[in-house]
Amino acid sequence: MRKVWLVSAVVLLGLVGLTAIGAGFCAATLHVARRTGRAPVGAARVGILAGDNAALKAWWFPAAPANGGCVLVLHGIGDSGASAAGFAPMFLNEGYSVLAPDSRAHGESGGAFVTYGLLEKYDAIRWTHWLRRQGCARIYGLGESLGASILIQAAAVEPGFNAIAAECPYASLRAMAEYRVRGVIRLPEILAGPAAAVAVEAGVLYARVADGLDFERVSPLHDVQVSSTPILLIHGLDDRRTPPDQSRQLAAMRPAKDCLWLVPHAGHTNASAVAPEEFRSRVLGWFAWN
């Protein structure tokens, strides 16, 4: 009987510990350190209000001469529009105007926390409406990591983009959370999977109860099936943060519409550094084709 009680106590303590890990992991990923960066040369600071009245900020680069196309560039977690503006010259040189927002709860944009697409997809749609008012006849999107997944989710809500390029997106938020938790808890593989599942379930419950966020509704894998927007998926084969299988899963949902480029020797969101000319050619070619 004592052994039964001892085992029960160990299991209970383990569950409590995993629950604490899940809640802590969730809280940490909802609130990230803000980075602003230097003001990009040649950019104007612009802003809109989100649906929840969060003040959103962006850097705007009008092309001269302009070809009538505009590109919305979305950064990844913990980054800012100033960093994403590094892609601006590639597009400006071809006559595309560029908008690089600070995602909500990043940079100088408002918002209480990161919602991994629950609210950000509607923010992206509002930015497309702003671009239309600037005279953009064709709107494209380039997203990095979280920004890539946001674009995929936004395209499923409203066909506001002629085409998008998504680098290193996640297909399943839950799967990615479990993958990253497994890397933190450092257990044997036979135990790491179940333990990560328990921790992530605790984190999902924490987000729903504490912040009213239903992360079960975040599913780029579902969204690519209902979206008609052409998507170029880009993923580094050496990506250890978001494994390339995530993009393979997305591409498999609608292979006739999407193009998948797996980049040898590229890590997380650094395809443009590893293969700059091919990155430029593929992205610009994708936009020109669509």
Summary of the structure (lengths in Angstrom):
residues: 290
radius of gyration: 20.1
end to end distance: 69.6
largest distance: 81.5
contacts: 1018
relative contact order: 0.13
helix: 48%
strand: 16%
